[in-house]
Amino acid sequence: MRLSVNGEFAETNFATLGEWVIAEFKNSIGKGFAIAVNDCVVPNSEWNSQPLQDGDHILVVQATQGG
């Protein structure tokens, strides 16, 4: 299936957002990350149950500190 991830197209065969996150980010995703699918924020507690569909738009945002 084809996804848009932060404005770039990506191909995947994963059925859920959780599977995709683990494959794409390995251990680097944790606190400070937010993910939206089709403009709706998905709480990390729901990543494993969030299905992915062809054409989904995924936005991954990481919080940073600064001054």
Secondary structure, DSSP 4 states (H G I P E B T S, - for coil): -EEEETTEEEE---SBHHHHHHHHHTT--STTEEEEETTEEE-GGGGGG-B--TT-EEEEEE-----
